[in-house]
Amino acid sequence: MSDEWTNTQILECSSDNGEMLTVFRQTNGTNQRYVLGNGQAVEYNTDGTFTVPGSETNLSILNF
């Protein structure tokens, strides 16, 4: 598995408190992950939102 991650999609999101954040969908050719612009991983939820681990912050997709 490669450690090189490539951005495949950029998602503009809004947090519960109205803060605007960017989430990047990335792949290394084998796996896929979602991260914030600072590299922090976020969890993709089945309802199409994201959760920031370690906090109860939910992100809703505004534009992709």
NORKA-V192253 format. One record per residue. N is the residue number from 1. RES is the residue in one small letter. NEAR is the number of other ideal C-beta (glycine too) atoms within 8 Angstrom. Layout:
n-><N;N>
res-><RES;RES>
near-><NEAR;NEAR>
This chain:
n-><1;2;3;4;5;6;7;8;9;10;11;12;13;14;15;16;17;18;19;20;21;22;23;24;25;26;27;28;29;30;31;32;33;34;35;36;37;38;39;40;41;42;43;44;45;46;47;48;49;50;51;52;53;54;55;56;57;58;59;60;61;62;63;64>
res-><m;s;d;e;w;t;n;t;q;i;l;e;c;s;s;d;n;g;e;m;l;t;v;f;r;q;t;n;g;t;n;q;r;y;v;l;g;n;g;q;a;v;e;y;n;t;d;g;t;f;t;v;p;g;s;e;t;n;l;s;i;l;n;f>
near-><6;6;5;5;8;7;8;7;7;9;11;11;13;10;11;5;5;6;6;9;11;10;14;12;12;12;11;11;5;6;6;7;9;12;11;11;7;4;6;7;8;13;9;5;9;3;4;6;9;13;11;11;7;3;5;4;9;10;14;8;12;7;5;6>
